[in-house]
Amino acid sequence: MPSSNHIAVIGLGYVGLPLALALAEHYPTLGYDLNVNRIQALKKYHDHTREVSKQQLQSSHLQLTDNCQDLADAKVFIITVPTPVDSNHTPDLAPLLAASKSIGSLLKKGDVVIYESTVYPGATEGICANTLEQASGLKFNEDFYLGYSPERINPGDKVNTLQTIVKVVSGSTPEIAERINQIYQKIIPAGTHMAPSIEVAEAAKAIENTQRDINIAFMNELSMMFHEMNIDVLDVIAAASSKWNFLPFKPGLVGGHCIGVDPYYLIHQSQQRGYFPQLITTARRLNENMSSYVSERILKLMALHSKHIVKSRILILGVTFKENCPDLRNTRVVEIKAQLERYHAHVDVCDPWADEDDLKQEYGIALTQEPKAGSYDLVMVAVAHDCFTEPDYNPRKFCVADGLVFDLKGLFPKNEVDARL
């Protein structure tokens, strides 16, 4: 007879894999991913996200499968699939609903389905519950139950990990909420926060990253303002940070799996209810336009130094969405490359953290593994990987004699580069 907490984790990406490994230390746990190559790689103890080590995979009791039917004995299903937006910035719930339909076909009386994917308030007990009911023939909150515990994974962060971040939990009934809370308390030493409802937990997830988006948008606008005043915005931020309650965000591109996506879920649901958010929408628009702004800054920098963009050679150092991480999701660096190429520049991309096959498949870009020294008219430092501060990747090394360095991330002192964001 299966344990009452026999757990299946659906989706083994940045969120699902660390979660499944942690759960497997305490409960019978099966990890499922529909990507056959992903499962085969994990069975060979290789995690391309670099979130989990070979040793962790080798020592774990986690079972792995790409066959959804293998999950039939589970009593608790945790869904961690992606929830992106489409080209019109509308929430794309197709992966979530596909996973719900598959799990719905396996549901039994008394089962619990927990969602960790970002959604807008009301989605879990609305469209997800309906999908599960239709697929299972069971009744929500009578035959099966729901929970929502939003993921707080920060890719590439080895300090703020699953176990060190307080986990928000919620359930469709008080009893189920407590059961879910007990499951997560086993694996989260930092503790849990019990939300009063699933909708509150959904909303909390959405505003966490929306708040960061707004703060970064503010810094991006300051960067634009102070550039026109010939003031270095990073110097301004450093000075302002001397006050105890100043929040030292920095300007830059906003990509990744959450900050550039979650606000659209909140905007969508708010508009459906008749309120059209202004501050959130403006911040999103400003951050969406940052790649164009950076491209314009580069064009102006080259023009001021009498360098022609046509047939110029440009090297971009870094293409992942954040430093010291292989995550390419929603990276805005590719937009800058495309915009410069419209002016007939030859643009190479070098990033020792990026997976060459993933970059080629997702964006059609081939990595330049070993850029030639002394051959580029301009080098842009786009991502603050630690390795770029090492001599082998010093941007000046790759420049022609009168080449330029544009430091998007403020990785180098301002006297060592020609321009910073």
Secondary structure, 3 states (H helix, E strand, C coil): CCCCCCEEEECCCCCHHHHHHHHHCCCCEEEECCCHHHHHHHHCCCCCCCCCCHHHHHHCCCEEECCHHHHCCCCEEEECCCCCECCCCCECCHHHHHHHHHHHCCCCCCCEEEECCCCCCCCHHHHHHHHHHHHHCCCECCCEEEEECCCCCCCCCCCCCHHHCCEEECECCHHHHHHHHHHHHHHCCCCEEECCCHHHHHHHHHHHHHHHHHHHHHHHHHHHHHHHCCCCHHHHHHHHCCCCCCCCCCCCCCCCCCCCCHHHHHHHHHHHCCCCCCHHHHHHHHHHCHHHHHHHHHHHHHHHCCCCCCCCEEEEECCCCCCCCCCCCCCCHHHHHHHHHCCCCEEEEECCCCCHHHHHHHHCCCCCCCCCCCCEEEEEECCCCHHHHCHHHCHHHHEEEEEEEEECCCCCCHHHCCEEC
